[in-house]
Amino acid sequence: MVDADRHEGDGSAPTRADDTDHPGLAAAAARLRDRAVVALRDRLRRVRAIGGLAVQAGLAAALSWLVVKEVLHISQPVFAPISAVSTLAASVGQRLRRTVELIIGVTVGVLIGDLLLQVTGTGWWQLALIVVLAIVVALFLAGSAAVVIQAGATAVLIATLSPSVRDLEIPRFVDALVGGAVALLVTAVLLPLNPLRVLNRAARPALDLLSAQLDATAGALARHDPAPARAAMAELRQNKDELKALVEATQGAREASTLSPVHWHERHGPVGRYAQAAEPIDRAMRNSGTLIRRSVSLIEDGEPIPEPMPRAVTDLAEAVRLLKRQFAAGDEPKRAREQALRAVCAAGDAYREGVGFSGAVVVAQVRTTVSDLLVATGLTQELANRVVRRAFGELRPPAGARG
């Protein structure tokens, strides 16, 4: 009170504690700070993931320029660095294909441009005609966007620069060849990708998503609460980006282990097993989506939920986590197989205790998903189905079981 009176007397504004300690302002500031931290982490993660590509691109551009300038003595080696960077900008696993596409596109552009220029001369309508024909021929031959772009761009260069730059055709072709070849040399020998690291980086989000949603579904079944299972179902539907990244990573791992002598020995080891797992993991995610959707129906319809059923889904989630860890370590995923079969055993126990219509579907999807995971670990489909049937046990529920 004394302080307040003093402020009133001297005309200054009193200091109020809640001006700086308002709960709403503090909460908003905390949210902004959390978002900033998350955004910073995402950007740093992006830099770590792409930083190696930036170094590869810089080295490939410099080397291709040196080869064309100093070895082949082409006076303006502009297109070689561009071709090198364009090759490296392709998705991991598509770089060899991108090099071939570059060469095809440049060849088409050079041939069409050079032939037509000799017949029609130069001008605006000749330029339009050359570009149209180059793109049409490129589409007919390959149909790839990269081929079309290269053919059209090369046709433009030939039509516009040939009158003033002599012998442009051969240097343009050589530049594309050298740039693509140097890019492959950099990625295969000088700065090769680690295929196992590529796979781990791509598979982790997909497998984390799957295990997290299975855990949420197990909790929903245990508490007879459909809300977490509904949320899990919605989350799992948004898995296209994760699966696309995994498929691209398997292509990149195969390419790296094929082109790079450093990683040749891994083609039939951890990288080979991991690369073959993309398709069965995709199937496991789709079958888990059916499992989760039927879990929602099971709870909402008030069907019986035997105690082993939530345990089966929990065991399935743990099998996915083990698969991720053992793949990342390059180990034979034996523990993941054992854990997956525990899920099948629990599902068999739930079935024999008695389940309803949707409950039977959940049990069946546990079996099917486990079969997918076993194939992902390297088993054949036939062997996976056989061990799943053995682990499940008797198919016929005992007399008097609930239905």
MOURWO-V287297 format. One record per backbone hydrogen bond with DSSP energy under -0.5 kcal/mol. NH is the residue of the N-H (numbers start at 1). CO is the residue of the C=O. If there is no record, write none. Layout:
# MOURWO-V287297
nh={NH NH}
co={CO CO}
This chain:
# MOURWO-V287297
nh={5 6 7 8 9 10 11 12 16 19 20 20 21 26 27 28 29 30 31 32 33 34 35 36 37 38 39 40 41 42 43 44 45 46 47 48 49 50 51 52 54 55 56 57 58 59 60 61 62 63 64 65 66 67 68 69 70 71 71 72 74 75 78 81 82 83 84 85 86 87 88 89 90 90 94 98 99 100 101 102 103 104 105 106 107 108 109 110 111 112 113 114 115 116 117 118 119 120 121 121 127 128 129 130 131 132 133 134 135 136 137 138 139 140 141 142 143 148 149 150 151 152 153 154 155 156 157 158 159 160 161 162 162 164 165 166 168 171 172 173 174 175 176 177 178 179 180 181 182 183 184 185 186 187 188 189 190 191 193 195 198 199 200 201 202 203 204 205 206 207 208 209 210 211 212 213 214 215 216 217 218 219 220 221 222 223 224 224 225 226 229 230 231 232 233 234 235 236 237 238 238 239 243 244 245 246 247 248 249 250 251 252 252 253 254 255 256 257 258 259 260 261 263 264 266 267 269 271 272 273 274 275 276 277 278 280 281 282 283 284 285 286 287 288 289 290 291 292 293 294 295 296 297 298 299 300 301 302 303 309 310 311 312 313 314 315 316 317 318 319 320 321 322 323 324 325 326 327 328 329 330 330 331 334 337 338 339 340 341 342 343 344 345 346 347 348 349 350 351 352 353 354 356 360 361 362 363 364 365 366 367 368 369 370 371 372 373 374 375 376 377 378 379 384 385 386 387 388 389 390 391 392 393 397 398 401 402}
co={1 2 3 4 5 6 7 7 14 16 16 17 17 22 23 24 25 26 27 28 29 30 31 32 33 34 35 36 37 38 39 40 41 42 43 44 45 46 47 48 50 51 52 53 54 55 56 57 58 59 60 61 62 63 64 65 66 66 67 67 68 73 76 77 78 79 80 81 82 83 84 85 86 87 91 94 95 96 97 98 99 100 101 102 103 104 105 106 107 108 109 110 111 112 113 114 115 116 116 117 123 124 125 126 127 128 129 130 131 132 133 134 135 136 137 138 138 144 145 146 147 148 149 150 151 152 153 154 155 156 157 157 158 161 161 164 165 167 168 169 170 171 172 173 174 175 176 177 178 179 180 181 182 183 184 185 185 186 187 193 194 195 196 197 198 199 200 201 202 203 204 205 206 207 208 209 210 211 212 213 214 215 216 217 218 219 220 221 220 224 225 226 227 228 229 230 231 232 233 234 235 236 239 240 241 242 243 244 245 246 247 92 248 249 250 251 252 253 254 255 256 259 260 261 263 264 266 266 266 269 270 271 272 274 275 276 277 278 279 280 281 282 283 284 285 286 287 288 289 290 291 292 293 294 295 296 297 299 298 306 306 307 308 309 310 311 312 313 314 315 316 317 318 319 320 321 322 323 324 325 326 327 326 332 333 334 335 336 337 338 339 340 341 342 343 344 345 346 347 348 349 350 304 356 357 358 359 360 361 362 363 364 365 366 367 368 369 370 371 372 373 375 374 380 381 382 383 384 385 386 387 388 389 395 352 398 353}
